[in-house]
Amino acid sequence: MAPVVMYLLLLGLTGHLPFSFAESQMHDPSSTSQHTRTGFEFIKELNLHPKLDLNIFKPNTSDSVSISNSKFVEKSLKLPVLGESGASVHDLAHLAGYVQINHTIGARMFYYFFQSRNRKDDPVVIWLTGGPGCSSALALFHENGPFHLTNNLSLVWNDYGWDKVSNIIYIDQPIGTGFSYSCSDEDIKHDEKGVSDDLYDFLQGFFKLHPDYVNNDFYITGESYGGHYIPAFAARINQGNMKKEGIHINLKGFAIGNGLTEPGTQFNADLDFAFLNSLINTQDYIRIDKIVPECEKAAEKCGTNGENSCLDALNICSQIYKEVLKISPVCVSPTSQAYNHNSQCNSYELKQLSVSWQVYDIRRQDCYDMSGTEKFLSSASVKKALGVPQDIDFVSCSGTVYRAMMEDIMRNLEVGLPELLEDGIKMLVYAGEYDLICNWLGNYRWVEAMKWSGQLEFKASSVTKFEVDGKEAGLLKKHGPLTFLKVRDAGHMVPMDQPKASLQMLKMWIDGKL
């Protein structure tokens, strides 16, 4: 093992990010504290504690659910929103509903649809939140939806909602997430084929219900585990279009924000990111780096369709960030009890120590609090407004769905992307610079290493500034249909941290100007 300094000097020679680009973007050190959390437990950093883990209703056990026999159930939203939207709410289609999913025993996917505040012929965009197993309502109310949820559970207009430039769909998926439900747990999916088939069936149903939008351009967006969902979904749509399976979907591009797409590369980058940001020292780096070759071998064995080998790979590769987190963040309650998977951080504050940070944003010394969304969507009046049966609970993040997808986590979803690029479908990978768990460094590495006809030209392309209001908001690298953007002053959730920049990013990308 070469000394770490030598490792850094060799980054540009080993297929990693060129040293000058990497070094110039690193910021002041963030310090650390003691605790270990893994996998689904990271979700508790969002202060989410759903009282139900899954919406499965056996036949005839729930009167209000069993009467929903129609393939489509949709109603207009009439939620009171404070402030001005720039357009009359009465002139906009704000809808919520269910689509029955074909090829399932009895699954229904719940969605929200918001007509563009600009023009009805703006592109249709679908947003997929990660997890796996978390509701897209979290993004709707806390990131890029038409409105934000305040601390007192009021809705206020979001000046930078993505509905300002698109007709946008937020969907609760996979089945069992959010308000989506089934009458059988056999409808719970275990891999991207099942997930993408359900999403494709959903879109077919949606466009049957809304034929006015069929000819609009269509884009897939999302973040985190969306790095798995989005490539598979884009490939499924492309396949359906080529085989003329149903309604042609006018897929123009897809965008992955702080995603997990090529785990073998990305898990290993966690270590480098932690070191370059001074979250660990040289001795820590050398010790943890011994896991990297094992992770690489295990990830390669998992590949795209391994089963038991993928669980083995997850166990091995997750040791990298587990070791980093042993000298990392700790969330504590008012009684100063360590936050673990059995305790809730009711005040949702990090102990104010100089050594604390969190995995979604290494600058932060406090945890995110999305618990208001659970309270809001669990309200009987809100469920009535959404057309949701009262005996269906809102499942913010489902542990059952997460566990069902565990064999999928280490699979490589990069392999299907070159074909999409060759077909001229645009691809944007963007990442906030302060996220550890799906960091920009790992995302850049797999994007740069991806083999396609424009690979050499992409690698040779210059890094340019992404500017908002005349100020640098990110660094951009582009060739042909492929764009990579490192977003300044943002963590895991770019639309939350940099709402104006994220809206401009979306608009410029859609318009072919990014």
TAZI-V623263 format. One record per residue. N is the residue number from 1. PHI is phi as a letter, one per 20 degrees, with the letter a starting at -180 (NA if undefined). OMEGA is omega in whole degrees, -180 to 180 (999 if undefined). D_FIRST is the distance of its C-alpha to the first C-alpha in whole Angstrom. Layout:
N|PHI|OMEGA|D_FIRST, N|PHI|OMEGA|D_FIRST
//
This chain:
1|NA|179|0, 2|f|175|4, 3|g|-175|7, 4|f|179|9, 5|f|178|11, 6|f|178|10, 7|g|-178|9, 8|f|180|13, 9|f|-177|14, 10|e|-177|13, 11|g|-177|14, 12|f|-177|17, 13|d|-173|16, 14|d|179|14, 15|n|177|17, 16|e|180|17, 17|f|177|19, 18|g|-172|20, 19|g|-177|19, 20|f|180|22, 21|f|-178|24, 22|f|-174|21, 23|f|-174|21, 24|f|-178|25, 25|e|-179|26, 26|e|-176|24, 27|d|-177|26, 28|f|-177|26, 29|f|168|24, 30|d|-176|26, 31|e|-169|25, 32|c|174|25, 33|b|-170|27, 34|e|163|27, 35|r|-179|27, 36|c|172|26, 37|c|-176|28, 38|c|170|27, 39|l|-173|29, 40|f|-179|33, 41|f|177|33, 42|f|-178|31, 43|f|179|35, 44|f|171|36, 45|f|175|35, 46|e|-178|38, 47|l|178|40, 48|d|-179|41, 49|b|-178|43, 50|f|-179|45, 51|f|176|48, 52|c|-176|48, 53|e|-173|45, 54|a|175|47, 55|d|174|50, 56|c|-180|51, 57|d|177|55, 58|f|-179|57, 59|g|176|60, 60|m|177|63, 61|e|-178|61, 62|b|-176|61, 63|f|-174|64, 64|f|178|63, 65|f|-173|60, 66|f|-179|62, 67|e|-179|64, 68|e|-175|62, 69|e|-180|63, 70|f|177|62, 71|f|-179|60, 72|c|173|59, 73|c|-175|60, 74|b|176|60, 75|b|178|61, 76|f|178|61, 77|e|176|60, 78|c|-180|62, 79|e|179|60, 80|f|-179|61, 81|c|-178|58, 82|e|176|59, 83|n|-177|59, 84|d|-178|60, 85|d|-172|58, 86|n|176|59, 87|b|179|61, 88|f|-180|63, 89|f|-180|62, 90|f|180|65, 91|e|-176|64, 92|d|174|61, 93|e|172|60, 94|d|-170|58, 95|c|173|57, 96|b|-179|56, 97|r|-179|56, 98|c|169|55, 99|c|175|55, 100|f|-174|55, 101|e|177|52, 102|f|176|53, 103|m|172|52, 104|c|179|51, 105|f|-180|54, 106|a|-176|54, 107|e|174|52, 108|c|-179|53, 109|e|179|50, 110|e|-178|51, 111|b|170|51, 112|d|178|52, 113|c|-178|53, 114|c|178|54, 115|f|-180|56, 116|g|174|54, 117|f|-178|56, 118|e|-179|56, 119|b|180|58, 120|f|-180|58, 121|e|170|57, 122|f|180|53, 123|g|170|50, 124|e|-180|50, 125|d|173|46, 126|d|-179|45, 127|d|179|43, 128|c|174|40, 129|e|-174|39, 130|e|-176|36, 131|p|-5|35, 132|f|175|35, 133|o|-179|39, 134|d|-176|40, 135|f|176|43, 136|f|174|43, 137|f|178|46, 138|f|176|43, 139|f|-179|42, 140|g|-173|46, 141|e|-176|47, 142|c|-176|44, 143|c|-167|42, 144|c|179|44, 145|f|-179|47, 146|f|180|51, 147|b|177|51, 148|d|178|49, 149|e|-179|50, 150|e|-179|51, 151|f|178|50, 152|e|176|54, 153|m|171|54, 154|e|176|55, 155|d|175|54, 156|c|-179|54, 157|f|176|54, 158|e|-179|50, 159|f|-177|51, 160|c|175|48, 161|f|-178|48, 162|f|174|47, 163|f|176|50, 164|f|-180|52, 165|c|-178|50, 166|b|166|50, 167|e|-166|52, 168|d|179|49, 169|d|169|49, 170|d|-172|47, 171|c|175|46, 172|e|-178|46, 173|b|-4|43, 174|f|180|42, 175|g|-178|46, 176|o|-179|46, 177|e|176|44, 178|m|177|47, 179|e|178|50, 180|f|-175|49, 181|b|175|51, 182|b|174|52, 183|e|-177|54, 184|b|177|52, 185|f|174|48, 186|f|178|48, 187|e|176|47, 188|f|-174|44, 189|e|-176|41, 190|c|-178|38, 191|b|-175|37, 192|f|176|37, 193|f|179|40, 194|f|-180|42, 195|f|-177|41, 196|f|176|42, 197|f|178|45, 198|f|180|46, 199|f|178|45, 200|f|178|47, 201|f|177|50, 202|g|-178|50, 203|f|177|50, 204|g|178|53, 205|f|-179|55, 206|f|-178|54, 207|f|171|56, 208|f|180|59, 209|f|-177|59, 210|c|-177|59, 211|f|180|60, 212|f|-176|60, 213|d|-175|56, 214|f|-176|56, 215|e|177|56, 216|f|171|54, 217|g|-177|50, 218|c|180|48, 219|c|175|44, 220|d|177|42, 221|c|178|40, 222|r|-177|38, 223|b|174|34, 224|m|178|32, 225|f|168|32, 226|g|175|35, 227|f|171|31, 228|e|-177|32, 229|g|-167|36, 230|f|177|37, 231|g|-179|35, 232|f|180|37, 233|f|179|40, 234|f|179|40, 235|f|180|40, 236|f|177|43, 237|f|-180|45, 238|f|178|44, 239|f|179|45, 240|f|178|48, 241|f|-178|49, 242|f|-179|49, 243|e|180|51, 244|l|-176|53, 245|f|-176|53, 246|a|177|55, 247|f|177|55, 248|f|180|53, 249|d|-170|50, 250|e|-176|50, 251|f|179|46, 252|d|-179|45, 253|a|178|41, 254|b|-177|39, 255|c|-179|37, 256|d|179|34, 257|d|-180|33, 258|l|-173|30, 259|e|170|29, 260|d|-174|27, 261|d|-179|28, 262|c|-169|24, 263|g|-178|23, 264|g|177|20, 265|f|-171|19, 266|f|178|20, 267|f|-180|19, 268|f|180|15, 269|f|178|17, 270|g|-179|18, 271|f|-180|15, 272|f|179|14, 273|f|-179|18, 274|f|-180|18, 275|f|-178|16, 276|f|177|18, 277|d|176|21, 278|l|174|20, 279|e|175|20, 280|c|-180|17, 281|e|-176|16, 282|f|-180|12, 283|f|177|12, 284|f|-178|13, 285|g|-177|11, 286|f|-179|8, 287|f|-176|10, 288|f|-178|12, 289|f|179|9, 290|f|179|9, 291|f|-171|12, 292|g|179|11, 293|f|177|11, 294|f|179|14, 295|f|-179|16, 296|f|180|16, 297|f|-178|17, 298|f|179|20, 299|f|178|21, 300|f|179|21, 301|f|177|23, 302|f|177|26, 303|m|-177|26, 304|d|-175|30, 305|b|177|32, 306|f|180|30, 307|d|179|31, 308|g|180|30, 309|f|180|27, 310|f|175|27, 311|f|176|27, 312|f|180|25, 313|f|179|22, 314|f|180|24, 315|f|-179|23, 316|f|-174|19, 317|f|179|19, 318|f|177|21, 319|f|-180|19, 320|f|-178|17, 321|f|174|20, 322|f|180|21, 323|f|176|18, 324|f|-176|19, 325|f|175|22, 326|f|177|23, 327|d|-168|22, 328|c|-163|24, 329|f|174|28, 330|b|177|31, 331|e|-177|35, 332|c|179|37, 333|e|179|41, 334|g|180|44, 335|e|177|44, 336|m|174|40, 337|e|-179|39, 338|f|-180|36, 339|e|176|36, 340|c|-173|35, 341|f|178|36, 342|d|-177|39, 343|c|178|40, 344|d|179|41, 345|e|-168|41, 346|f|177|44, 347|f|-180|44, 348|l|176|41, 349|c|171|39, 350|e|175|36, 351|g|-174|37, 352|f|176|37, 353|d|180|34, 354|f|-175|32, 355|d|-177|29, 356|d|174|30, 357|b|-180|29, 358|c|-168|29, 359|f|-178|27, 360|e|-179|30, 361|a|-172|30, 362|f|175|28, 363|f|-168|30, 364|e|172|33, 365|d|173|34, 366|b|-180|36, 367|e|172|36, 368|f|177|38, 369|c|178|41, 370|d|-176|43, 371|f|179|45, 372|f|179|48, 373|f|177|48, 374|f|-179|48, 375|f|-177|51, 376|f|-176|53, 377|e|174|52, 378|e|180|53, 379|f|180|57, 380|f|-178|60, 381|f|179|61, 382|f|178|58, 383|f|177|58, 384|f|179|61, 385|f|-180|61, 386|e|-176|58, 387|m|180|60, 388|e|176|57, 389|g|-174|59, 390|f|-178|59, 391|e|171|58, 392|e|178|55, 393|e|175|52, 394|e|179|50, 395|d|-176|46, 396|g|177|44, 397|b|-174|41, 398|d|175|41, 399|f|179|39, 400|f|177|41, 401|f|179|40, 402|g|-178|36, 403|f|178|36, 404|f|-177|38, 405|e|-173|35, 406|f|178|32, 407|f|-178|31, 408|e|-168|31, 409|g|-175|29, 410|e|180|26, 411|f|-177|28, 412|e|180|27, 413|e|178|30, 414|f|-169|29, 415|f|-179|30, 416|e|-174|34, 417|f|180|33, 418|g|-180|34, 419|f|179|37, 420|f|177|38, 421|f|180|37, 422|f|177|39, 423|e|176|42, 424|n|178|42, 425|e|-175|41, 426|f|-180|39, 427|c|176|36, 428|d|171|35, 429|d|179|32, 430|c|-176|32, 431|b|173|30, 432|f|-170|30, 433|f|-174|28, 434|d|176|28, 435|f|174|27, 436|e|-163|24, 437|f|173|25, 438|c|-165|25, 439|f|-177|24, 440|f|-177|25, 441|f|178|21, 442|f|178|21, 443|f|179|24, 444|f|-177|24, 445|f|-178|21, 446|f|177|23, 447|f|-179|26, 448|f|-177|25, 449|e|-176|23, 450|f|-177|26, 451|e|175|28, 452|b|-172|32, 453|f|-179|34, 454|d|-175|33, 455|g|-176|30, 456|f|179|29, 457|f|177|32, 458|f|-179|31, 459|f|-177|27, 460|e|-176|29, 461|f|-177|32, 462|f|175|32, 463|e|-180|31, 464|c|-180|34, 465|e|168|36, 466|e|-174|37, 467|d|174|40, 468|c|-177|43, 469|l|177|46, 470|m|-180|44, 471|d|180|41, 472|f|179|38, 473|d|-180|37, 474|r|177|34, 475|c|-168|32, 476|c|174|33, 477|c|-171|31, 478|b|165|34, 479|b|178|35, 480|l|-177|38, 481|e|-174|38, 482|d|178|34, 483|c|173|34, 484|c|-179|31, 485|c|172|32, 486|e|-172|30, 487|e|179|32, 488|f|170|33, 489|l|179|33, 490|b|175|33, 491|d|-174|31, 492|f|-175|31, 493|d|-175|35, 494|g|-179|36, 495|f|176|39, 496|f|-174|40, 497|f|-178|38, 498|c|-174|39, 499|f|-179|42, 500|f|179|44, 501|f|-178|41, 502|f|178|40, 503|f|178|44, 504|f|176|44, 505|g|-179|41, 506|f|-178|42, 507|f|-179|46, 508|f|-180|44, 509|f|178|42, 510|g|-178|45, 511|e|-180|47, 512|m|-177|44, 513|d|180|44, 514|e|999|40
//
